[in-house]
């Protein structure tokens, strides 16, 4: 067994590098369309630890999480432009927030009916998954570590996330053929989304090659931010199963990232700030996978079923909101995918309904990224109360 810290880190980084490189190979696209890269970055280290290649428990895992998770969150939030989000318009914002509310409401609802068939600490897994289904994988990792979701529970959430989200995206795209009938029945303002798409100015990102100075500045900003947030969290009150020291660290990192996005630091995105942030988070995900186990894998089918019920309730709330404000089916589908799928897939769904509206999907997903951790932590506590009572 390799228990040297450098050897463990080398293996984890190598897994990340191999998986991400393989995604660009033509012969591997079919595999990654079925099981996304994040699944493999998590699952392969689990196989390595289960086979005895690396330890299941090691101090280096905790170091990677406590250091790179807050640093990565700060760098990911750095390019966010709050002014662009404001340009989404009232109808788009209402639909996106309605979708997020649907995730928060549906989670404790389905948990109430199925809680006796699930592990006692499943509420921690539901909380982490709610973060993913509001904002994305970064929110999921943040909540997972903030509330201490057990590794075996987290693995089930990864499976649940993969199966449900990919199936749901296919359903939303197929539903586009019905948008004209829905919009006529709903008397939808179909012109509003086109108008918003024209008003949004995302700007052209300057994909500049990072030099040593800018790469060093990106790393310095992320690591300094993580240190500051960790220091601020020390000594703050802790409440068992509600808020811990690392929960404060995550909250501070989220706020700091948003604040820095309104400064000149945002220019570092042109040199790959968010790419560096995601690389950090993928390394954290690999370290979490190394601590995982397959002991509760038999419960995966039930949780996938619960996941579909959860998403259907979320979609029902979106349809109700669309009926009340006369929103088109395009906004319903885009808001749903922006919540569940994030910035990578929301614009794809938007374009499937109305060409030229991809920027709306991107910004709706960015809004989810901003609110995902806070709403996910709130959802976690509601789920905890459901399990307690």
Secondary structure, 3 states (H helix, E strand, C coil): CECCHHHHHHHHHHHHHHHHHHCCCHHHHHHHHHCCHHHHHHHHHHHHHHCCCECCCCHHHHHHHHHHHHHHHHHHHCCCCHHHHHCCCHHHHHHHHHHHHHHHHHHHHHHHHHHHHCCCCHHHHHHHHHHHHHCCHHHHHHHHHHHCCCHHHHHHHHHHHHHHHHHHHHHHHHHHHHHHHHHHHHCCCCHHHHHHHHHCCCCCCCCCCCCHHHHHHHHHHHHHHHHHHHHHHCCCCCECCCECHHHHHHHHHHHHHHHHCCCHHHHHHHHCHHHHHHHHHHHHHHHHHHCCCCCCHHHHHHHHHHHHHHHHHHHHHHHHHHHHHCCCHHHHHHHHHHHHCCHHHHHHHHHHHCCCCHHHHHHHHHHHHHHHHHHHHHHHHHHHHHHHC
